[in-house]
Amino acid sequence: MNEGAPVAIIATHGDLATGFVTAVEQITGRGELFLPMTNAGMGAAEIERAMLELVDSRNIRVIFTDLPAGSCTIAARRVVAARPGTVLVTGASLPLLLDFMSHEELAPAEAAAHAVDRAVRSLMTMPGATRAH
């Protein structure tokens, strides 16, 4: 991955992407590896156009989105189809992003696949106290 240069877009609803980048920065000091993007006030064509511009101008190869069927993901699917070699990861989470940025020795697509595997394995439920009704 590029030292200090953004390597991925995080595209989400509202300010979630900015929150992710802020959290990554607070935990690791490496928030600059991600470009936050919101879909606020944008239609489908505008989201796609903004993503394409970032992918092309910054040589981005990974796009993280929040919802698997949300407007950011629909736009990102079109971008990935138009830019072979670009990878889309849906269901962005803080553990996923931290794992991704922790594997700079890997190519971005490989780091994304590793992060997805680790994030899925990190999901769990913990039984809580039962309530009497």
N, CA, C and O of each residue as an XYZ file, in Angstrom:
532
protein
N       0.839     -1.183      0.000
C       0.000      0.000      0.000
C       0.878      1.237      0.000
O       2.040      1.189      0.405
N       0.327      2.320     -0.447
C       1.073      3.569     -0.540
C       1.304      4.159      0.843
O       0.364      4.299      1.625
N       2.531      4.501      1.144
C       2.869      5.095      2.438
C       2.248      6.476      2.562
O       2.622      7.401      1.841
N       1.290      6.611      3.487
C       0.684      7.904      3.766
C      -0.352      8.376      2.767
O      -1.026      9.375      3.017
N      -0.503      7.694      1.645
C      -1.495      8.102      0.645
C      -2.758      7.275      0.835
O      -2.677      6.116      1.242
N      -3.922      7.845      0.549
C      -5.155      7.074      0.676
C      -5.124      5.839     -0.224
O      -4.691      5.913     -1.373
N      -5.583      4.715      0.302
C      -5.620      3.486     -0.482
C      -7.031      2.952     -0.642
O      -7.256      2.010     -1.401
N      -7.996      3.553      0.075
C      -9.369      3.065     -0.012
C     -10.352      4.202      0.240
O     -10.051      5.177      0.927
N     -11.529      4.040     -0.339
C     -12.658      4.931     -0.087
C     -13.563      4.224      0.913
O     -13.759      3.011      0.833
N     -14.106      4.976      1.842
C     -15.193      4.472      2.684
C     -16.405      5.317      2.327
O     -16.443      6.508      2.636
N     -17.393      4.713      1.681
C     -18.584      5.428      1.231
C     -19.785      4.948      2.036
O     -20.114      3.761      2.037
N     -20.437      5.890      2.721
C     -21.528      5.519      3.631
C     -22.647      6.548      3.620
O     -22.561      7.595      2.978
N     -23.675      6.217      4.338
C     -24.773      7.134      4.596
C     -24.362      8.094      5.711
O     -23.663      7.711      6.649
N     -24.804      9.336      5.596
C     -24.517     10.322      6.639
C     -23.031     10.500      6.878
O     -22.229     10.477      5.945
N     -22.678     10.677      8.137
C     -21.283     10.934      8.517
C     -20.562      9.687      9.005
O     -19.506      9.791      9.630
N     -21.113      8.510      8.730
C     -20.501      7.274      9.216
C     -19.067      7.107      8.719
O     -18.193      6.709      9.490
N     -18.811      7.404      7.446
C     -17.453      7.243      6.903
C     -16.460      8.130      7.634
O     -15.351      7.696      7.945
N     -16.844      9.357      7.910
C     -15.966     10.265      8.649
C     -15.717      9.719     10.051
O     -14.602      9.810     10.565
N     -16.741      9.157     10.664
C     -16.580      8.544     11.984
C     -15.601      7.383     11.953
O     -14.772      7.239     12.851
N     -15.695      6.556     10.922
C     -14.743      5.448     10.783
C     -13.308      5.972     10.664
O     -12.403      5.481     11.338
N     -13.115      6.963      9.809
C     -11.771      7.508      9.612
C     -11.248      8.131     10.903
O     -10.078      7.965     11.246
N     -12.109      8.844     11.615
C     -11.720      9.442     12.892
C     -11.312      8.365     13.893
O     -10.321      8.524     14.604
N     -12.065      7.277     13.951
C     -11.743      6.182     14.870
C     -10.423      5.517     14.491
O      -9.595      5.239     15.359
N     -10.225      5.261     13.195
C      -8.951      4.675     12.747
C      -7.791      5.591     13.126
O      -6.753      5.124     13.594
N      -7.969      6.884     12.925
C      -6.928      7.855     13.268
C      -6.638      7.833     14.765
O      -5.476      7.840     15.171
N      -7.676      7.805     15.580
C      -7.487      7.817     17.028
C      -6.773      6.554     17.513
O      -5.929      6.618     18.406
N      -7.112      5.416     16.923
C      -6.533      4.145     17.366
C      -5.130      3.934     16.818
O      -4.248      3.459     17.534
N      -4.916      4.285     15.545
C      -3.655      3.928     14.881
C      -2.817      5.108     14.409
O      -1.624      4.957     14.146
N      -3.435      6.283     14.299
C      -2.730      7.417     13.718
C      -2.598      7.333     12.217
O      -1.802      8.065     11.629
N      -3.366      6.447     11.575
C      -3.243      6.208     10.129
C      -4.549      6.438      9.372
O      -4.816      5.765      8.376
N      -5.349      7.367      9.828
C      -6.612      7.655      9.163
C      -6.454      8.125      7.739
O      -7.393      8.032      6.948
N      -5.274      8.631      7.395
C      -5.048      9.145      6.045
C      -5.111      8.056      4.968
O      -5.144      8.364      3.777
N      -5.128      6.793      5.384
C      -5.218      5.705      4.411
C      -6.614      5.581      3.791
O      -6.800      4.878      2.798
N      -7.587      6.270      4.386
C      -8.966      6.180      3.923
C      -9.516      7.542      3.517
O      -9.250      8.553      4.167
N     -10.282      7.552      2.441
C     -11.004      8.750      2.008
C     -12.468      8.564      2.367
O     -13.125      7.692      1.798
N     -13.000      9.355      3.292
C     -14.418      9.223      3.617
C     -15.275      9.885      2.549
O     -14.916     10.922      1.992
N     -16.411      9.263      2.277
C     -17.343      9.814      1.298
C     -18.756      9.582      1.796
O     -19.101      8.467      2.187
N     -19.572     10.612      1.786
C     -20.974     10.492      2.160
C     -21.849     10.571      0.924
O     -21.480     11.180     -0.080
N     -23.005      9.952      1.012
C     -23.959     10.053     -0.090
C     -24.997     11.149      0.172
O     -25.939     11.309     -0.605
N     -24.828     11.897      1.255
C     -25.799     12.920      1.646
C     -26.023     13.927      0.519
O     -25.075     14.508     -0.009
N     -27.267     14.120      0.167
C     -27.632     15.093     -0.850
C     -27.278     14.711     -2.268
O     -27.329     15.555     -3.162
N     -26.919     13.452     -2.499
C     -26.504     13.016     -3.829
C     -27.441     11.950     -4.370
O     -27.936     11.102     -3.628
N     -27.674     12.006     -5.659
C     -28.411     10.961     -6.344
C     -27.455      9.874     -6.800
O     -26.240     10.006     -6.657
N     -28.001      8.805     -7.346
C     -27.199      7.656     -7.760
C     -26.089      8.030     -8.743
O     -24.949      7.595     -8.581
N     -26.409      8.827     -9.754
C     -25.405      9.211    -10.750
C     -24.303     10.060    -10.129
O     -23.136      9.940    -10.502
N     -24.673     10.915     -9.187
C     -23.677     11.773     -8.525
C     -22.737     10.958     -7.642
O     -21.538     11.234     -7.589
N     -23.272      9.963     -6.954
C     -22.432      9.104     -6.113
C     -21.432      8.360     -6.984
O     -20.240      8.313     -6.679
N     -21.928      7.783     -8.065
C     -21.053      7.043     -8.980
C     -19.971      7.958     -9.563
O     -18.801      7.581     -9.620
N     -20.359      9.134     -9.986
C     -19.408     10.083    -10.571
C     -18.337     10.475     -9.548
O     -17.154     10.531     -9.882
N     -18.743     10.743     -8.315
C     -17.784     11.116     -7.268
C     -16.819      9.971     -6.976
O     -15.622     10.201     -6.797
N     -17.329      8.742     -6.926
C     -16.461      7.583     -6.693
C     -15.467      7.398     -7.829
O     -14.276      7.186     -7.598
N     -15.967      7.481     -9.061
C     -15.076      7.329    -10.217
C     -13.961      8.368    -10.190
O     -12.806      8.061    -10.485
N     -14.315      9.586     -9.838
C     -13.306     10.642     -9.766
C     -12.238     10.305     -8.724
O     -11.046     10.471     -8.983
N     -12.657      9.834     -7.552
C     -11.687      9.474     -6.510
C     -10.840      8.271     -6.931
O      -9.623      8.266     -6.745
N     -11.488      7.257     -7.497
C     -10.757      6.067     -7.947
C      -9.700      6.454     -8.973
O      -8.550      6.026     -8.880
N     -10.089      7.255     -9.942
C      -9.167      7.625    -11.016
C      -8.089      8.612    -10.566
O      -6.921      8.456    -10.923
N      -8.466      9.613     -9.797
C      -7.501     10.651     -9.429
C      -6.542     10.218     -8.325
O      -5.435     10.747     -8.227
N      -6.953      9.268     -7.497
C      -6.125      8.842     -6.359
C      -5.603      7.419     -6.498
O      -4.953      6.903     -5.589
N      -5.884      6.784     -7.632
C      -5.467      5.405     -7.875
C      -5.974      4.468     -6.779
O      -5.238      3.609     -6.294
N      -7.224      4.643     -6.401
C      -7.858      3.832     -5.362
C      -8.234      2.476     -5.938
O      -8.726      2.395     -7.063
N      -8.009      1.419     -5.184
C      -8.331      0.073     -5.648
C      -9.297     -0.665     -4.737
O      -9.678     -1.795     -5.042
N      -9.710     -0.053     -3.614
C     -10.657     -0.690     -2.700
C     -11.707      0.331     -2.288
O     -11.384      1.465     -1.931
N     -12.969     -0.086     -2.343
C     -14.087      0.739     -1.889
C     -14.830     -0.038     -0.810
O     -15.287     -1.158     -1.041
N     -14.946      0.562      0.365
C     -15.739     -0.003      1.446
C     -17.067      0.739      1.488
O     -17.096      1.963      1.358
N     -18.171      0.009      1.668
C     -19.480      0.641      1.826
C     -20.164      0.079      3.060
O     -19.747     -0.941      3.609
N     -21.231      0.766      3.492
C     -21.910      0.335      4.703
C     -22.953     -0.747      4.443
O     -22.867     -1.827      5.028
N     -23.917     -0.494      3.598
C     -25.019     -1.436      3.373
C     -24.851     -2.204      2.066
O     -24.565     -1.607      1.029
N     -25.027     -3.525      2.109
C     -24.837     -4.333      0.897
C     -25.732     -3.944     -0.273
O     -25.354     -4.162     -1.424
N     -26.900     -3.378     -0.015
C     -27.793     -2.998     -1.106
C     -28.108     -1.503     -1.088
O     -29.093     -1.076     -1.690
N     -27.293     -0.710     -0.415
C     -27.524      0.723     -0.333
C     -27.052      1.458     -1.577
O     -26.427      0.875     -2.462
N     -27.359      2.738     -1.626
C     -27.011      3.546     -2.800
C     -25.503      3.624     -3.030
O     -25.054      3.650     -4.176
N     -24.724      3.663     -1.962
C     -23.257      3.687     -2.136
C     -22.767      2.394     -2.779
O     -21.902      2.417     -3.654
N     -23.320      1.279     -2.344
C     -22.902     -0.013     -2.889
C     -23.342     -0.164     -4.336
O     -22.586     -0.679     -5.161
N     -24.535      0.271     -4.651
C     -24.998      0.186     -6.042
C     -24.073      0.995     -6.949
O     -23.695      0.534     -8.026
N     -23.712      2.195     -6.514
C     -22.773      3.016     -7.290
C     -21.408      2.345     -7.365
O     -20.778      2.323     -8.422
N     -20.957      1.803     -6.246
C     -19.632      1.152     -6.218
C     -19.593     -0.064     -7.135
O     -18.560     -0.332     -7.750
N     -20.689     -0.803     -7.241
C     -20.730     -1.951     -8.160
C     -20.503     -1.485     -9.597
O     -19.816     -2.151    -10.371
N     -21.077     -0.356     -9.941
C     -20.876      0.192    -11.286
C     -19.425      0.631    -11.489
O     -18.852      0.433    -12.560
N     -18.845      1.223    -10.457
C     -17.441      1.654    -10.535
C     -16.528      0.446    -10.703
O     -15.611      0.466    -11.523
N     -16.776     -0.599     -9.932
C     -15.958     -1.818    -10.027
C     -16.078     -2.436    -11.415
O     -15.092     -2.935    -11.956
N     -17.273     -2.408    -11.995
C     -17.454     -2.934    -13.354
C     -16.694     -2.093    -14.379
O     -16.180     -2.621    -15.364
N     -16.627     -0.791    -14.143
C     -15.956      0.116    -15.081
C     -14.441      0.157    -14.867
O     -13.699      0.533    -15.773
N     -13.988     -0.220    -13.696
C     -12.561     -0.164    -13.357
C     -12.095     -1.518    -12.844
O     -11.971     -1.714    -11.635
N     -11.833     -2.463    -13.758
C     -11.345     -3.785    -13.339
C     -10.118     -3.637    -12.435
O      -9.275     -2.764    -12.642
N     -10.044     -4.489    -11.455
C      -8.949     -4.408    -10.495
C      -9.328     -3.644     -9.245
O      -8.572     -3.613     -8.274
N     -10.506     -3.022     -9.268
C     -11.017     -2.343     -8.082
C     -11.917     -3.316     -7.341
O     -12.704     -4.035     -7.956
N     -11.802     -3.338     -6.018
C     -12.522     -4.290     -5.179
C     -13.545     -3.551     -4.330
O     -13.273     -2.466     -3.816
N     -14.720     -4.144     -4.186
C     -15.769     -3.611     -3.331
C     -15.936     -4.515     -2.123
O     -16.014     -5.737     -2.256
N     -15.991     -3.909     -0.938
C     -16.260     -4.627      0.302
C     -17.456     -3.954      0.961
O     -17.408     -2.761      1.260
N     -18.530     -4.709      1.189
C     -19.714     -4.147      1.833
C     -19.733     -4.502      3.318
O     -19.016     -5.395      3.768
N     -20.562     -3.787      4.063
C     -20.677     -4.060      5.497
C     -19.490     -3.556      6.291
O     -19.036     -4.221      7.223
N     -18.985     -2.391      5.933
C     -17.794     -1.850      6.603
C     -18.005     -1.771      8.113
O     -19.083     -1.423      8.594
N     -16.953     -2.102      8.835
C     -16.952     -2.021     10.294
C     -15.560     -1.591     10.738
O     -14.598     -1.682      9.975
N     -15.464     -1.133     11.949
C     -14.161     -0.701     12.459
C     -13.152     -1.858     12.504
O     -12.011     -1.662     12.086
N     -13.514     -3.051     12.988
C     -12.534     -4.150     12.954
C     -12.061     -4.470     11.536
O     -10.883     -4.755     11.321
N     -12.970     -4.421     10.582
C     -12.623     -4.685      9.185
C     -11.595     -3.674      8.685
O     -10.584     -4.049      8.092
N     -11.858     -2.402      8.927
C     -10.962     -1.350      8.454
C      -9.604     -1.406      9.147
O      -8.575     -1.184      8.509
N      -9.594     -1.698     10.434
C      -8.321     -1.801     11.157
C      -7.489     -2.970     10.642
O      -6.273     -2.845     10.499
N      -8.123     -4.093     10.365
C      -7.376     -5.232      9.822
C      -6.835     -4.895      8.445
O      -5.678     -5.184      8.140
N      -7.678     -4.278      7.604
C      -7.237     -3.899      6.254
C      -5.984     -3.037      6.309
O      -5.003     -3.321      5.621
N      -6.010     -1.988      7.120
C      -4.881     -1.061      7.123
C      -3.660     -1.634      7.849
O      -2.562     -1.089      7.744
N      -3.851     -2.720      8.576
C      -2.736     -3.348      9.284
C      -1.939     -4.306      8.402
O      -0.959     -4.893      8.861
N      -2.338     -4.467      7.166
C      -1.654     -5.408      6.270
C      -1.137     -4.706      5.023
O      -1.477     -5.064      3.895
N      -0.315     -3.710      5.256
C       0.254     -2.941      4.141
C       1.223     -3.752      3.295
O       1.568     -3.354      2.183
N       1.662     -4.891      3.825
C       2.568     -5.725      3.040
C       1.840     -6.441      1.910
O       2.473     -6.948      0.984
N       0.516     -6.484      1.982
C      -0.298     -7.140      0.964
C      -0.782     -6.123     -0.066
O      -0.885     -4.930      0.217
N      -1.073     -6.612     -1.248
C      -1.738     -5.767     -2.244
C      -3.107     -5.392     -1.689
O      -3.679     -6.156     -0.911
N      -3.648     -4.235     -2.068
C      -4.939     -3.808     -1.505
C      -6.052     -4.849     -1.617
O      -6.807     -5.024     -0.660
N      -6.182     -5.535     -2.732
C      -7.236     -6.543     -2.880
C      -7.020     -7.702     -1.917
O      -7.981     -8.230     -1.357
N      -5.769     -8.101     -1.720
C      -5.463     -9.182     -0.778
C      -5.714     -8.741      0.656
O      -6.233     -9.513      1.462
N      -5.351     -7.510      0.979
C      -5.600     -6.980      2.320
C      -7.100     -6.904      2.586
O      -7.545     -7.159      3.705
N      -7.876     -6.557      1.573
C      -9.329     -6.500      1.726
C      -9.902     -7.887      1.985
O     -10.753     -8.045      2.860
N      -9.452     -8.892      1.242
C      -9.938    -10.262      1.439
C      -9.565    -10.765      2.833
O     -10.377    -11.409      3.498
N      -8.361    -10.479      3.269
C      -7.922    -10.873      4.612
C      -8.791    -10.202      5.666
O      -9.214    -10.847      6.626
N      -9.058     -8.919      5.494
C      -9.851     -8.169      6.466
C     -11.279     -8.710      6.551
O     -11.838     -8.809      7.644
N     -11.870     -9.058      5.416
C     -13.221     -9.622      5.430
C     -13.227    -10.929      6.209
O     -14.105    -11.148      7.044
N     -12.268    -11.789      5.949
C     -12.191    -13.063      6.658
C     -12.076    -12.848      8.166
O     -12.788    -13.484      8.943
N     -11.195    -11.967      8.570
C     -11.003    -11.692     10.000
C     -12.223    -11.036     10.621
O     -12.591    -11.363     11.749
N     -12.855    -10.118      9.909
C     -14.030     -9.428     10.456
C     -15.188    -10.402     10.652
O     -15.898    -10.332     11.655
N     -15.377    -11.299      9.707
C     -16.444    -12.292      9.847
C     -16.170    -13.170     11.063
O     -17.083    -13.462     11.836
N     -14.931    -13.588     11.236
C     -14.603    -14.439     12.384
C     -14.680    -13.691     13.708
O     -14.776    -14.317     14.764
N     -14.639    -12.359     13.667
C     -14.699    -11.589     14.913
C     -16.132    -11.364     15.397
O     -16.341    -10.947     16.536
N     -17.112    -11.635     14.547
C     -18.505    -11.438     14.947
C     -18.918    -12.497     15.967
O     -18.573    -13.672     15.839
N     -19.654    -12.062     16.972
C     -20.119    -13.017     17.980
C     -21.310    -12.458     18.719
O     -21.578    -11.257     18.686
N     -21.998    -13.321     19.365
C     -23.026    -12.893     20.319
C     -22.589    -13.400     21.673
O     -21.955    -14.448     21.789
N     -22.933    -12.652     22.680
C     -22.610    -13.068     24.038
C     -23.926    -13.142     24.794
O     -24.681    -12.171     24.840
N     -24.198    -14.293     25.385
C     -25.474    -14.397     26.103
C     -25.514    -13.411     27.259
O     -24.550    -13.252     28.008
N     -26.650    -12.763     27.375
C     -26.845    -11.817     28.465
C     -27.759    -12.403     29.512
O     -28.227    -13.534     29.380
N     -28.007    -11.651     30.529
C     -28.921    -12.087     31.572
C     -30.325    -12.188     30.977
O     -30.719    -11.352     30.164
N     -31.051    -13.172     31.368
C     -32.413    -13.309     30.892
C     -33.334    -12.488     31.776
O     -33.113    -12.354     32.980
N     -34.357    -11.950     31.164
C     -35.332    -11.157     31.912
C     -36.574    -11.996     32.169
O     -36.995    -12.785     31.323
N     -37.135    -11.818     33.319
C     -38.414    -12.457     33.618
C     -39.522    -11.585     33.063
O     -39.475    -10.362     33.191
N     -40.497    -12.190     32.459
C     -41.615    -11.417     31.908
C     -42.761    -11.418     32.843
O     -43.796    -10.819     32.552
